[in-house]
Amino acid sequence: MALRHTPLVPSDRLASPSSYRQLARRTEDARFRATLDNLIGTQALGTLSRALAREGAVSTTGLLAASQFDDFRQTYDAEMRAGGSRGTLHSYLNIASSTPLLTNPGLWDTVAHPLFVVLIAYALGGPIKMIDMRAKDTYPVDVVARDNTLHLDNSPFIDEYKVVVTWKLGSAKGPSGQGLTYLPRTNRLFRQCFVEADGSVWSDEDACIFPSESRVDEVLTAQAGFIEGPDPLVVHLTDLDAPCHTIFAASRLVHHRYRTSTGAARSAVMASFHRTDDSEEQLGSKEPGHTPLKQFLVTGGSQERFLSAVHHEKPAIEAALDQLSARPDLLVDPRRHSLTGEAFTQWYSRQCAGVTLNNLRTRQMSQKTADRTSPVGRLVQRLQFDLQGPLNMPFFADMREARRKRARIWLREMSPEDIHEVIEAECMASPHIISPAGQEAIHGSTTALRSLLLDLGRLLAPSRAAEASAMPGPADAWAVRSLPSFIRDLTVTASWLGEGDRDSLTTAMAFALLASALSSRRFSLGEEGHHITERLLQGYVALVNDTADTHP
């Protein structure tokens, strides 16, 4: 399917402004901000809030004591060694499933310091909750993939803020490679939406990426209306002495991770925040938090409860503001980290060249063939790459896509061992599929994929969802419960695919295969579920065998 990109526009040019929740409650937001001003109103807080609203991001370093950060960092490193996904592009860990990290006070002060919470709540105009917290280690590699091209996060119909903390892997020093990169002031615009003849309003993931020269130029032109001077402004947060804590408008500020083969490996913790009334999502952690404010971030609650929790943290907030006032150098000056000259030219050329994941896949898969890796091992390696490929899924004005997110992340970030266990079991049940005689493509691949997903969705009717068995291993119950919603939305994606879009079809088939195999187990779908998985495995093997870099 051709990418259906939509422009970034001011609010008065939106096709359905009433569908954007952040535009529908400005009076209510102003009242909440006034309440926060009365509770913790200081000149320093106002300065930070205005900078966040103006630029789209604010970064600090050294706000946390080095000894406290290093204690957290050692726990982080141990958990990543024990449970990180060790994927082809990065190693991932869902922090909500890590008791050692959740019970380490340094984690919360690193990624959810009370000052950060107040700044985000002020920006969003209401009480906030944390809906995701993840760890990622990234190594030097020259690649532009779907998840690190220029993009915007999440739905256009609400605002999402993130805190990203980055540092040099294995140390308490700041990042010196693989840095967060963003285009200041692009947060002042909105993604345009699609409006159907029946009045339904929606968007999709393709609408929020900028993977080509024309799209990069489009966003730089949009930025030019908000900055002084003739040159674009691109901030790359790297070469910092201490860990860097960045608060930014993730759904509105154009950004990415700038992956290169130079610089050091990078560790990061990322937390995502929504208003409590914007979505059904929650962190899903069994750990309640150490203070009333941390407990609120995990469970949500009323505005009164949130303000009471903030009041409890008022001394910590004021101390942080005093520290920043006394040490202005702790506030990162983004202009000192702007890409200029040859550095900007290299960045621009790389982004305009588009996604280069297939090149990396070809190199690494060729090595696997030379190493005489088993057919199942090569298939697992290929799946890891294809799970990072293009998958255009829908966003809806009513935010119902939130129900699929856990499954989407779980599948995309599965470790090679977990993928191997699933694929090996399926190949043992159907050994003919990976033999040359069994490698036949599904006729009319996109139509057949959608038909198989419809059949799978029928088996996963809501009445069956309650039958999910206990889930061992890397996934928690939240991810399992979201599988039916993920499969429903993947069916929509499959209906958009064109037969000529081999990369998107292969990625959709990879997700469908793992989703079907895991659903069959967890929801006891019987022989019919096994048959769907077998057909998906057959189709996936045939697709990847058409690619020269792998031969399962």
Disulfide bonds with the S-S distance in Angstrom:
none
